[in-house]
Amino acid sequence: MQQIRVGISACLLGDEVRFDGGHKRSAFCQEELGRYVEFVKLCPEVGIGMPVPRPTIRLEQHEGETRAIVPKTGEDVTDRLIGFAERAQGHLTHISGYVLCAKSPSCGMERVKLYDPVNGHARKEGEGIFAAQLRQRYPALPLEEDGRLNDPLLRENFVMRVYVYASWQQLPDPLSKADLLGFHTSLKLLLLAHNQDAYRALGREVAQMQEVTTQARTEYIEKVMAALATPATRANHTNVLQHIQGYFKQHLTAPQREELTDSILSYRKGTEPLLVPLTLLRHYLREHPSDYLSGQRYLNPYPKDLKLRYGI
């Protein structure tokens, strides 16, 4: 696989570009994820020519529309931020994910303060102007905020999606039915763990597809990434683990089957992390190879050294 590129708010890599001249360095991004991806860093506010330090921006609702306003001067910088997103597309064409700075009026993904300009009251219902542009322009692109990456489940989910999307981007264009089928087959257990309805629906769509048109290709990956965006539940993981277990039932001794069953149930109860039954399953896969299981991204969705399944 080629080097994966991930967009990121520049302040999260330690660049002192925030309104107060500071940064919000993310240790996980810089020290862990940064070992495996090439970051493409941007700061929309600096990108539109604002200085460091600078007057703060806030989101205001004007006639039902969200605008980015500099309260100190009353200047509306919304269109400039949208223009920056347009100009940035050349840098973002080949990225496989984006890490955004939480609570920022330009980069916040959710729960950004949205002010009523009349009474000054704020509701945590806004979305940063640049973040909204990313979501609209790249619907399948995995997005996450730095604060949410402190949650082990959300962190694992984001990195998994980045690697799935990167693999999709490297498929040929135009895409043959065989290539699509091979990619989809590799995702079956991941989809089963994250969204059973999507697992069934996408399976039918791929089977019935006669030709992979540009529209079909776009709709397929958008549906896949939407399905994977919901973190897998413990119950769904258990279902997938038991499904994999079935492939080995003719090969394992009674004590081995009992050990594997106990490990899966211990995970289901929350007394062991997901990594424990997965390690056993990978061991049995090495002893009893299966082409189908070996091709499943569920078992190895990203570099093991990231250790993202230790905490889930």
Backbone as numpy.savetxt, mean C-alpha at the origin, in Angstrom:
# Nx Ny Nz CAx CAy CAz Cx Cy Cz
13.66 -8.70 -10.28 12.82 -7.50 -10.28 13.70 -6.26 -10.28
13.31 -5.27 -11.06 14.04 -4.00 -11.09 13.89 -3.28 -9.76
14.76 -2.29 -9.53 14.69 -1.49 -8.31 13.30 -0.85 -8.19
12.64 -1.07 -7.08 11.32 -0.50 -6.84 11.48 0.96 -6.42
10.66 1.82 -7.00 10.71 3.24 -6.68 9.43 3.61 -5.92
9.58 4.34 -4.83 8.46 4.74 -3.98 8.53 6.25 -3.74
7.44 6.95 -4.02 7.38 8.37 -3.73 7.24 8.60 -2.23
7.71 9.75 -1.77 7.66 10.02 -0.33 7.73 11.53 -0.10
7.03 11.99 0.92 7.15 13.38 1.35 8.58 13.61 1.83
9.23 14.64 1.31 10.66 14.85 1.57 10.98 14.98 3.05
10.06 15.54 3.83 10.32 15.72 5.27 10.47 14.39 5.99
9.90 13.30 5.42 9.96 12.00 6.06 11.33 11.34 5.91
12.15 11.90 5.02 13.53 11.41 4.88 14.51 12.34 5.58
13.99 13.24 6.39 14.85 14.12 7.18 15.14 15.46 6.55
14.60 15.74 5.38 14.80 17.05 4.75 14.08 18.12 5.57
14.75 19.18 5.87 14.18 20.25 6.70 13.38 21.21 5.82
12.21 20.75 5.43 11.40 21.51 4.47 10.01 21.84 5.02
9.74 21.52 6.27 8.42 21.80 6.82 8.25 23.30 7.06
7.02 23.70 7.32 6.71 25.13 7.46 7.55 25.79 8.54
7.93 25.01 9.59 8.71 25.57 10.70 10.20 25.34 10.54
10.61 24.83 9.37 12.03 24.57 9.13 12.51 23.23 9.64
11.58 22.41 10.14 11.95 21.11 10.68 11.66 19.98 9.71
11.68 18.76 10.24 11.40 17.57 9.43 10.58 16.59 10.26
10.17 15.49 9.68 9.44 14.43 10.37 10.03 13.08 9.97
11.31 12.95 10.13 12.02 11.76 9.66 11.36 10.47 10.13
11.14 9.55 9.20 10.57 8.24 9.50 11.69 7.22 9.55
11.93 6.66 10.74 13.00 5.67 10.89 12.72 4.43 10.05
11.45 4.02 10.01 11.13 2.82 9.23 11.43 3.04 7.75
11.00 4.17 7.22 11.22 4.43 5.80 12.71 4.53 5.48
13.43 5.29 6.28 14.82 5.54 5.95 15.73 4.35 6.26
15.49 3.69 7.38 16.42 2.65 7.82 16.01 1.25 7.40
14.72 1.00 7.21 14.26 -0.34 6.86 13.84 -0.43 5.39
12.75 0.26 5.05 12.25 0.19 3.68 13.26 0.74 2.68
14.02 1.74 3.10 15.01 2.36 2.23 16.11 1.43 1.77
16.28 0.30 2.43 17.29 -0.68 2.00 16.85 -1.42 0.74
15.55 -1.36 0.45 15.02 -2.17 -0.65 14.39 -1.35 -1.77
14.12 -0.09 -1.52 13.48 0.73 -2.55 14.28 2.00 -2.79
14.07 2.59 -3.94 14.63 3.90 -4.24 13.53 4.94 -4.02
13.75 5.86 -3.12 12.75 6.87 -2.82 12.81 8.03 -3.82
11.64 8.50 -4.19 11.51 9.71 -4.99 10.85 10.74 -4.08
11.62 11.71 -3.59 11.10 12.62 -2.57 10.64 13.94 -3.17
9.51 14.39 -2.68 8.92 15.65 -3.13 8.35 16.39 -1.93
8.36 17.71 -2.02 7.63 18.55 -1.07 6.79 19.52 -1.90
5.48 19.29 -1.97 4.64 20.15 -2.81 4.70 21.63 -2.45
4.78 21.93 -1.15 4.77 23.34 -0.75 6.05 24.06 -1.18
7.18 23.38 -1.03 8.43 23.94 -1.55 8.39 23.95 -3.07
7.74 22.92 -3.64 7.66 22.80 -5.08 6.89 23.92 -5.75
5.99 24.59 -5.01 5.26 25.72 -5.60 5.92 27.04 -5.27
7.13 26.96 -4.70 7.91 28.17 -4.49 7.79 28.80 -3.11
7.15 28.11 -2.17 7.04 28.67 -0.82 8.38 28.51 -0.09
8.74 29.45 0.77 10.03 29.40 1.44 10.02 28.46 2.65
11.21 28.24 3.20 11.38 27.49 4.46 12.19 28.37 5.41
11.64 28.70 6.59 10.26 28.45 7.04 9.27 29.32 6.25
7.97 29.06 6.49 6.93 29.74 5.71 5.66 29.84 6.54
4.76 30.73 6.14 3.46 30.79 6.82 2.71 29.47 6.62
1.94 29.10 7.60 1.20 27.85 7.52 0.08 27.93 6.48
-0.25 26.76 5.96 -1.41 26.60 5.08 -2.47 25.84 5.87
-3.72 26.11 5.60 -4.76 25.28 6.17 -5.84 25.02 5.12
-6.57 23.94 5.29 -7.66 23.62 4.39 -8.93 24.31 4.87
-9.61 24.96 3.95 -10.88 25.61 4.26 -11.95 25.13 3.27
-13.17 25.08 3.75 -14.27 24.67 2.87 -15.02 25.91 2.40
-14.98 26.12 1.09 -15.65 27.27 0.49 -16.68 26.77 -0.51
-17.95 26.98 -0.19 -19.05 26.56 -1.06 -18.92 25.10 -1.45
-18.63 24.27 -0.46 -18.54 22.84 -0.67 -17.25 22.34 -1.28
-16.32 23.24 -1.54 -15.05 22.87 -2.17 -13.91 23.10 -1.19
-12.97 22.16 -1.15 -11.81 22.28 -0.27 -10.74 23.12 -0.95
-10.29 24.15 -0.24 -9.25 25.04 -0.75 -8.10 25.11 0.25
-6.88 25.31 -0.25 -5.70 25.47 0.60 -5.41 26.96 0.71
-5.52 27.48 1.93 -5.42 28.93 2.17 -4.28 29.22 3.13
-3.56 30.31 2.86 -2.56 30.81 3.81 -3.28 31.82 4.71
-3.61 31.46 5.95 -4.41 32.35 6.80 -3.79 33.72 7.01
-2.46 33.77 7.08 -1.78 35.03 7.37 -2.03 36.08 6.28
-2.14 35.62 5.02 -2.28 36.56 3.91 -3.60 36.41 3.17
-4.28 35.27 3.40 -5.51 35.00 2.66 -5.27 34.42 1.28
-4.00 34.18 0.92 -3.69 33.66 -0.41 -4.23 32.24 -0.57
-4.81 31.94 -1.72 -5.31 30.61 -2.07 -4.25 29.94 -2.95
-3.66 28.84 -2.44 -2.60 28.17 -3.19 -3.06 26.82 -3.75
-4.36 26.60 -3.75 -4.91 25.32 -4.23 -4.47 25.02 -5.65
-4.69 25.96 -6.55 -4.39 25.72 -7.96 -2.89 25.51 -8.19
-2.09 26.19 -7.40 -0.63 26.00 -7.54 -0.24 24.58 -7.11
-0.87 24.07 -6.06 -0.58 22.69 -5.62 -1.05 21.67 -6.64
-2.20 21.93 -7.25 -2.70 21.04 -8.30 -1.75 21.08 -9.51
-1.27 22.28 -9.83 -0.32 22.42 -10.92 0.98 21.67 -10.64
1.41 21.70 -9.39 2.62 20.96 -9.02 2.41 19.46 -9.24
1.23 18.94 -8.85 0.93 17.52 -9.06 0.97 17.17 -10.55
0.52 18.10 -11.38 0.56 17.88 -12.82 2.00 17.81 -13.31
2.82 18.75 -12.85 4.22 18.78 -13.29 5.02 17.59 -12.76
4.61 17.08 -11.60 5.35 15.99 -10.96 5.12 14.63 -11.61
4.17 14.56 -12.52 3.83 13.25 -13.10 5.02 12.58 -13.78
5.90 13.36 -14.35 7.08 12.78 -14.98 7.96 12.05 -14.00
8.01 12.52 -12.75 8.82 11.88 -11.71 8.11 10.67 -11.13
6.79 10.62 -11.26 6.00 9.61 -10.56 5.52 8.48 -11.45
5.86 8.53 -12.73 5.33 7.55 -13.69 5.61 6.11 -13.27
6.79 5.85 -12.76 7.19 4.48 -12.49 7.28 4.16 -10.99
6.66 4.97 -10.15 6.68 4.64 -8.73 5.66 3.54 -8.45
5.90 2.80 -7.37 5.02 1.67 -7.02 4.29 1.89 -5.70
4.42 3.07 -5.13 3.73 3.41 -3.88 4.12 4.82 -3.47
3.44 5.35 -2.45 3.76 6.70 -1.98 3.50 6.78 -0.48
4.48 7.32 0.25 4.34 7.54 1.69 4.14 9.03 1.91
3.02 9.39 2.52 2.62 10.78 2.70 2.78 11.23 4.14
2.97 12.52 4.33 3.10 13.10 5.67 1.72 13.35 6.27
1.43 12.71 7.37 0.12 12.81 8.00 -0.20 14.24 8.45
-1.48 14.58 8.39 -2.05 15.84 8.89 -1.68 17.06 8.06
-0.87 16.87 7.02 -0.43 18.00 6.20 -1.56 18.46 5.28
-1.77 19.78 5.15 -2.81 20.28 4.23 -2.48 20.02 2.76
-1.25 19.67 2.48 -0.90 19.30 1.11 -0.80 17.78 0.96
-0.22 17.10 1.95 0.09 15.67 1.80 -0.74 14.74 2.69
-1.53 15.25 3.61 -2.29 14.38 4.50 -3.29 13.52 3.74
-3.32 12.23 4.05 -4.17 11.30 3.32 -5.60 11.28 3.87
-5.75 11.56 5.15 -7.05 11.52 5.78 -7.02 12.32 7.09
-8.20 12.67 7.58 -8.35 13.33 8.88 -7.52 14.61 9.01
-7.32 15.32 7.91 -6.66 16.63 7.96 -7.70 17.66 8.42
-7.29 18.60 9.24 -8.23 19.62 9.73 -8.79 20.43 8.56
-10.11 20.51 8.52 -10.81 21.26 7.49 -11.61 22.36 8.19
-11.24 23.60 7.92 -11.77 24.74 8.67 -12.99 25.36 7.99
-13.89 25.84 8.82 -14.98 26.69 8.37 -14.45 28.12 8.42
-14.33 28.81 7.30 -13.71 30.15 7.30 -14.55 31.20 8.03
-15.81 30.91 8.28 -16.68 31.88 8.96 -16.49 31.84 10.46
-16.61 30.64 11.05 -16.52 30.55 12.50 -15.17 30.01 13.00
-14.32 29.57 12.09 -12.99 29.10 12.48 -12.96 27.70 13.06
-14.11 27.05 13.13 -14.15 25.69 13.66 -13.56 24.70 12.64
-12.94 23.64 13.16 -12.30 22.66 12.29 -12.84 21.26 12.55
-13.00 20.49 11.49 -13.36 19.08 11.57 -12.22 18.28 10.93
-11.91 17.13 11.50 -10.85 16.29 10.95 -11.43 15.42 9.84
-11.77 16.08 8.74 -12.42 15.39 7.63 -11.75 15.68 6.29
-10.64 16.41 6.31 -10.02 16.84 5.06 -9.00 15.86 4.50
-8.66 16.10 3.24 -7.60 15.36 2.56 -6.68 16.38 1.90
-5.39 16.22 2.07 -4.44 17.16 1.49 -4.61 17.31 -0.01
-4.35 18.49 -0.53 -4.58 18.77 -1.95 -3.72 17.88 -2.84
-2.44 17.75 -2.53 -1.55 16.91 -3.32 -1.92 15.43 -3.18
-2.25 15.02 -1.95 -2.66 13.63 -1.72 -3.90 13.28 -2.54
-4.84 14.21 -2.58 -6.07 13.98 -3.36 -5.75 13.83 -4.84
-4.80 14.63 -5.32 -4.40 14.53 -6.72 -3.76 13.18 -7.03
-2.93 12.68 -6.12 -2.33 11.37 -6.30 -3.41 10.30 -6.40
-4.36 10.34 -5.49 -5.43 9.33 -5.48 -6.25 9.37 -6.76
-6.53 10.58 -7.24 -7.34 10.71 -8.45 -6.57 10.31 -9.71
-5.30 10.67 -9.78 -4.51 10.41 -10.98 -4.01 8.97 -11.06
-3.77 8.35 -9.89 -3.22 6.99 -9.84 -4.07 6.13 -8.91
-5.28 5.75 -9.34 -6.22 5.05 -8.44 -5.69 3.74 -7.87
-4.80 3.06 -8.59 -4.30 1.77 -8.12 -3.05 1.90 -7.25
-2.46 3.08 -7.20 -1.19 3.27 -6.50 -1.36 3.13 -4.99
-0.58 2.26 -4.34 -0.65 2.15 -2.87 -0.22 3.46 -2.19
-1.06 3.98 -1.33 -0.77 5.19 -0.57 -0.81 4.88 0.91
0.06 5.51 1.69 0.01 5.36 3.14 0.64 6.57 3.80
0.26 6.82 5.05 0.82 7.93 5.82 1.88 7.43 6.78
2.81 8.32 7.13 3.88 7.93 8.04 3.36 7.48 9.39
2.37 8.16 9.93 1.85 7.78 11.25 1.22 6.41 11.25
0.48 6.07 10.20 -0.16 4.77 10.10 0.84 3.63 9.93
2.04 3.96 9.47 3.07 2.94 9.32 3.61 2.45 10.67
3.23 3.12 11.75 3.61 2.64 13.08 2.75 1.44 13.50
1.64 1.22 12.80 0.78 0.07 13.07 1.32 -1.12 12.29
1.73 -2.21 12.95 2.34 -3.35 12.26 1.47 -3.91 11.13
0.15 -3.95 11.35 -0.75 -4.51 10.35 -0.81 -3.62 9.11
-0.90 -2.31 9.31 -0.96 -1.38 8.18 0.39 -1.28 7.46
1.47 -1.37 8.24 2.80 -1.32 7.64 3.01 -2.53 6.72
2.67 -3.71 7.21 2.83 -4.92 6.41 1.96 -4.86 5.17
0.74 -4.37 5.34 -0.20 -4.29 4.22 0.31 -3.36 3.13
0.85 -2.22 3.52 1.35 -1.25 2.54 2.52 -1.83 1.75
3.49 -2.40 2.44 4.67 -2.92 1.75 4.27 -4.07 0.82
3.36 -4.92 1.27 2.87 -6.00 0.41 2.27 -5.44 -0.88
1.44 -4.40 -0.75 0.81 -3.81 -1.93 1.83 -3.19 -2.87
2.85 -2.57 -2.30 3.91 -1.97 -3.13 4.57 -3.04 -4.00
4.87 -4.18 -3.40 5.54 -5.23 -4.15 4.62 -5.87 -5.19
3.35 -6.02 -4.87 2.40 -6.54 -5.85 2.29 -5.58 -7.02
2.15 -4.29 -6.73 1.99 -3.29 -7.78 3.24 -3.19 -8.64
4.41 -3.29 -8.01 5.66 -3.24 -8.77 5.75 -4.41 -9.75
5.31 -5.57 -9.32 5.32 -6.74 -10.20 4.36 -6.54 -11.37
3.21 -5.94 -11.09 2.25 -5.66 -12.15 2.84 -4.69 -13.18
3.53 -3.66 -12.70 4.10 -2.66 -13.60 5.14 -3.25 -14.55
5.73 -4.36 -14.17 6.78 -4.95 -15.00 6.24 -5.96 -16.01
4.92 -6.17 -16.02 4.33 -7.04 -17.03 4.36 -6.35 -18.38
4.39 -7.11 -19.47 4.45 -6.50 -20.81 3.17 -5.74 -21.15
3.31 -4.80 -22.04 2.17 -4.03 -22.53 2.28 -3.95 -24.06
1.34 -4.50 -24.82 0.06 -5.05 -24.38 0.22 -6.37 -23.61
-0.80 -6.68 -22.83 -0.77 -7.83 -21.94 -1.57 -8.98 -22.54
-0.96 -10.14 -22.60 -1.66 -11.31 -23.14 -2.54 -11.93 -22.05
-3.50 -12.73 -22.49 -4.36 -13.43 -21.53 -3.52 -14.38 -20.67
-2.52 -15.00 -21.26 -1.66 -15.92 -20.50 -0.88 -15.18 -19.41
-0.37 -13.98 -19.73 0.36 -13.19 -18.73 -0.57 -12.77 -17.60
-1.77 -12.34 -17.96 -2.73 -11.94 -16.94 -3.10 -13.12 -16.06
-3.34 -14.26 -16.67 -3.71 -15.44 -15.91 -2.59 -15.86 -14.96
-1.34 -15.78 -15.43 -0.22 -16.13 -14.56 -0.10 -15.19 -13.38
-0.26 -13.89 -13.63 -0.20 -12.92 -12.54 -1.33 -13.15 -11.55
-2.53 -13.32 -12.08 -3.69 -13.51 -11.20 -3.55 -14.78 -10.37
-3.06 -15.84 -10.98 -2.88 -17.09 -10.25 -1.95 -16.90 -9.06
-0.90 -16.10 -9.25 0.06 -15.87 -8.16 -0.56 -15.11 -6.99
-1.67 -14.41 -7.24 -2.31 -13.59 -6.21 -3.47 -14.29 -5.50
-3.81 -15.48 -5.91 -5.05 -16.10 -5.43 -5.12 -16.18 -3.91
-4.08 -16.65 -3.27 -4.13 -16.81 -1.82 -4.07 -15.46 -1.10
-3.37 -14.49 -1.68 -3.38 -13.14 -1.09 -4.78 -12.55 -1.15
-5.44 -12.67 -2.30 -6.80 -12.16 -2.42 -7.75 -12.88 -1.49
-7.57 -14.18 -1.36 -8.42 -14.96 -0.45 -8.27 -14.48 0.99
-7.06 -14.08 1.35 -6.81 -13.61 2.72 -7.37 -12.22 2.97
-7.45 -11.41 1.92 -7.83 -10.01 2.11 -9.28 -9.71 1.77
-9.82 -10.38 0.78 -11.19 -10.06 0.36 -11.75 -11.24 -0.42
-12.55 -12.06 0.24 -13.05 -13.28 -0.40 -14.00 -12.98 -1.55
-14.80 -11.92 -1.42 -15.72 -11.55 -2.50 -14.94 -11.16 -3.76
-13.89 -10.35 -3.57 -13.07 -9.94 -4.71 -12.33 -11.14 -5.30
-11.89 -12.04 -4.44 -11.22 -13.27 -4.89 -12.10 -14.03 -5.88
-13.37 -14.19 -5.53 -14.28 -14.93 -6.40 -14.64 -14.13 -7.66
-14.93 -12.85 -7.48 -15.35 -12.02 -8.62 -14.22 -11.87 -9.64
-13.01 -11.61 -9.19 -11.89 -11.43 -10.11 -11.54 -12.74 -10.82
-11.69 -13.84 -10.12 -11.45 -15.13 -10.75 -12.38 -15.36 -11.92
-13.67 -15.01 -11.74 -14.63 -15.15 -12.82 -14.31 -14.21 -13.98
-13.95 -12.97 -13.65 -13.65 -11.99 -14.70 -12.47 -12.41 -15.55
-11.41 -12.89 -14.91 -10.23 -13.30 -15.66 -10.54 -14.52 -16.52
-11.29 -15.46 -15.99 -11.63 -16.67 -16.74 -12.46 -16.35 -17.98
-13.35 -15.36 -17.87 -14.26 -15.03 -18.96 -13.66 -14.03 -19.96
-12.54 -13.41 -19.62 -11.96 -12.38 -20.47 -11.37 -13.00 -21.74
-11.80 -12.50 -22.88 -11.31 -13.01 -24.16 -10.06 -12.27 -24.61
-10.02 -10.98 -24.34 -8.90 -10.15 -24.74 -8.61 -9.14 -23.64
-7.33 -8.91 -23.38 -6.95 -7.97 -22.32 -6.79 -6.58 -22.95
-7.88 -5.85 -23.02 -7.84 -4.50 -23.56 -7.19 -3.56 -22.55
-6.86 -2.36 -23.00 -6.28 -1.36 -22.09 -7.24 -1.07 -20.94
-8.52 -0.95 -21.24 -9.50 -0.69 -20.20 -9.61 -1.86 -19.23
-9.63 -3.08 -19.77 -9.72 -4.26 -18.90 -8.51 -4.37 -17.99
-7.34 -4.06 -18.54 -6.10 -4.10 -17.75 -6.17 -3.10 -16.60
-6.61 -1.89 -16.91 -6.71 -0.85 -15.87 -7.72 -1.22 -14.81
-8.89 -1.67 -15.22 -9.94 -2.03 -14.26 -9.51 -3.20 -13.39
-8.81 -4.15 -13.97 -8.36 -5.32 -13.20 -7.44 -4.91 -12.06
-6.38 -4.15 -12.36 -5.42 -3.83 -11.30 -6.02 -2.89 -10.27
-6.93 -2.02 -10.69 -7.59 -1.15 -9.70 -8.42 -1.99 -8.72
-9.09 -3.00 -9.23 -9.88 -3.88 -8.35 -8.98 -4.71 -7.44
-7.87 -5.18 -7.98 -6.94 -5.96 -7.16 -6.39 -5.11 -6.02
-5.93 -3.90 -6.33 -5.31 -3.08 -5.31 -6.34 -2.61 -4.28
-7.58 -2.38 -4.72 -8.64 -2.02 -3.76 -8.91 -3.19 -2.81
-8.91 -4.40 -3.35 -9.15 -5.57 -2.51 -8.03 -5.78 -1.49
-6.80 -5.58 -1.92 -5.65 -5.80 -1.03 -5.46 -4.67 -0.02
-6.12 -3.54 -0.24 -5.95 -2.39 0.66 -6.55 -2.64 2.03
-7.47 -3.58 2.14 -8.04 -3.93 3.43 -7.15 -4.99 4.08
-6.55 -4.70 5.24 -5.68 -5.71 5.88 -6.42 -7.02 6.12
-5.72 -8.11 5.94 -6.30 -9.43 6.16 -6.62 -9.64 7.63
-7.75 -10.25 7.91 -8.12 -10.56 9.29 -7.44 -11.85 9.74
-7.41 -12.04 11.03 -6.85 -13.28 11.58 -7.65 -14.49 11.10
-8.97 -14.33 11.00 -9.81 -15.43 10.54 -9.51 -15.79 9.09
-9.33 -14.76 8.25 -9.04 -15.03 6.84 -7.65 -15.62 6.65
-6.68 -15.14 7.42 -5.35 -15.76 7.37 -5.45 -17.23 7.75
-6.21 -17.52 8.79 -6.38 -18.90 9.23 -6.96 -19.76 8.12
-7.94 -19.23 7.44 -8.56 -19.95 6.33 -7.53 -20.29 5.26
-6.68 -19.31 4.93 -5.66 -19.55 3.91 -4.61 -20.55 4.39
-4.20 -20.43 5.63 -3.22 -21.38 6.19 -3.75 -22.80 6.15
-5.01 -22.97 6.50 -5.62 -24.31 6.46 -5.76 -24.81 5.03
-6.02 -23.89 4.11 -6.10 -24.24 2.69 -4.74 -24.77 2.22
-3.67 -24.10 2.59 -2.32 -24.55 2.21 -2.00 -25.89 2.88
-2.41 -26.02 4.12 -2.18 -27.25 4.87 -2.73 -28.46 4.11
-3.85 -28.26 3.44 -4.46 -29.36 2.70 -3.57 -29.94 1.62
-2.65 -29.14 1.09 -1.76 -29.63 0.04 -0.75 -30.64 0.58
-0.57 -30.67 1.89 0.45 -31.55 2.47 -0.13 -32.75 3.22
-1.45 -32.88 3.25 -2.06 -33.89 4.12 -1.62 -35.31 3.79
-1.27 -35.56 2.52 -0.83 -36.91 2.14 0.66 -37.13 2.39
1.36 -36.05 2.72 2.82 -36.16 2.85 3.31 -36.13 4.29
2.52 -35.62 5.22 2.97 -35.43 6.59 2.61 -36.61 7.47
3.45 -36.84 8.47 3.14 -37.85 9.47 2.08 -37.30 10.42
1.50 -38.15 11.21 0.47 -37.71 12.16 1.00 -36.65 13.12
2.21 -36.84 13.69 2.75 -35.79 14.58 2.98 -34.47 13.84
3.43 -34.53 12.59 3.65 -33.30 11.82 2.33 -32.58 11.54
1.29 -33.36 11.19 -0.02 -32.74 10.95 -0.54 -32.09 12.22
-0.33 -32.75 13.36 -0.80 -32.21 14.64 -0.05 -30.93 15.00
1.26 -30.93 14.77 2.07 -29.74 15.07 1.62 -28.56 14.21
1.38 -28.81 12.92 0.96 -27.75 12.03 -0.43 -27.24 12.40
-1.34 -28.14 12.71 -2.69 -27.74 13.13 -2.64 -26.89 14.39
-1.85 -27.32 15.36 -1.73 -26.57 16.62 -1.15 -25.18 16.37
-0.18 -25.11 15.46 0.44 -23.81 15.16 -0.57 -22.86 14.53
-1.37 -23.37 13.59 -2.38 -22.53 12.94 -3.44 -22.07 13.93
-3.88 -22.97 14.80 -4.90 -22.60 15.78 -4.34 -21.64 16.83
-3.07 -21.78 17.16 -2.46 -20.84 18.10 -2.41 -19.44 17.49
-2.11 -19.38 16.19 -2.17 -18.08 15.52 -3.60 -17.54 15.56
-4.57 -18.41 15.30 -5.97 -17.98 15.28 -6.38 -17.40 16.63
-5.85 -17.96 17.70 -6.19 -17.49 19.05 -5.39 -16.25 19.45
-4.37 -15.92 18.68 -3.56 -14.75 18.99 -2.38 -15.02 19.89
-2.05 -16.29 20.11 -0.93 -16.61 21.00 0.38 -16.77 20.25
0.34 -16.84 18.93 1.55 -16.91 18.12 1.38 -15.99 16.91
2.47 -15.40 16.43 2.37 -14.55 15.25 2.20 -15.37 13.97
1.77 -14.73 12.92 1.55 -15.38 11.64 2.81 -16.08 11.14
3.96 -15.54 11.48 5.22 -16.09 10.98 5.43 -17.54 11.40
4.88 -17.94 12.55 5.13 -19.30 13.06 4.53 -20.37 12.15
3.21 -20.35 11.88 2.70 -21.37 10.94 3.26 -21.21 9.52
3.54 -19.97 9.10 4.10 -19.78 7.78 5.48 -20.43 7.64
6.27 -20.35 8.70 7.60 -20.97 8.67 7.50 -22.48 8.51
6.55 -23.07 9.23 6.33 -24.51 9.09 5.89 -24.87 7.68
4.97 -24.09 7.13 4.47 -24.38 5.79 5.57 -24.24 4.74
6.40 -23.22 4.89 7.51 -23.06 3.95 8.48 -24.24 4.04
8.69 -24.72 5.26 9.56 -25.89 5.46 9.01 -27.11 4.74
7.71 -27.35 4.89 7.10 -28.51 4.24 7.07 -28.33 2.72
6.98 -27.10 2.26 6.99 -26.85 0.82 8.36 -27.19 0.23
9.41 -26.92 0.98 10.75 -27.30 0.50 10.89 -28.82 0.44
10.29 -29.51 1.39 10.38 -30.98 1.42 9.45 -31.62 0.39
8.31 -30.99 0.15 7.30 -31.55 -0.75 6.89 -30.46 -1.75
7.69 -30.22 -2.77 7.46 -29.10 -3.68 6.10 -29.14 -4.37
5.55 -27.93 -4.56 4.31 -27.74 -5.30 4.49 -26.49 -6.16
4.39 -26.64 -7.48 4.56 -25.49 -8.36 3.54 -24.41 -8.05
2.31 -24.81 -7.76 1.25 -23.84 -7.47 1.58 -23.04 -6.22
1.93 -23.71 -5.13 2.23 -23.01 -3.88 3.50 -22.18 -4.00
4.49 -22.70 -4.71 5.75 -21.96 -4.86 5.53 -20.64 -5.58
4.50 -20.58 -6.42 4.22 -19.35 -7.15 3.30 -18.39 -6.44
2.87 -18.72 -5.23 1.93 -17.88 -4.49 2.66 -16.77 -3.73
2.31 -15.53 -4.04 2.93 -14.37 -3.36 2.60 -14.34 -1.88
1.55 -14.99 -1.49 1.16 -15.01 -0.08 2.30 -15.52 0.80
3.03 -16.49 0.32 4.08 -17.09 1.14 5.33 -16.23 1.23
5.61 -15.46 0.18 6.80 -14.60 0.16 6.48 -13.29 -0.55
5.72 -12.41 0.09 5.26 -11.21 -0.61 6.29 -10.10 -0.75
7.38 -10.15 0.03 8.41 -9.10 0.03 9.64 -9.67 0.72
10.78 -8.96 0.73 12.00 -9.50 1.35 11.79 -9.90 2.81
12.24 -11.09 3.15 12.06 -11.60 4.51 12.75 -10.73 5.56
13.85 -10.08 5.17 14.61 -9.27 6.13 13.81 -8.10 6.69
12.72 -7.73 6.03 11.88 -6.65 6.56 11.12 -7.10 7.82
10.97 -8.42 7.99 10.39 -9.00 9.22 9.03 -8.41 9.57
8.22 -8.17 8.55 6.94 -7.48 8.78 5.86 -8.39 9.35
6.06 -9.69 9.26 5.04 -10.61 9.77 5.35 -11.07 11.20
6.39 -10.51 11.80 6.70 -10.87 13.18 5.65 -10.34 14.14
5.05 -9.20 13.79 4.13 -8.55 14.73 2.68 -8.70 14.41
2.32 -9.59 13.45 0.90 -9.72 13.11 0.45 -11.17 13.22
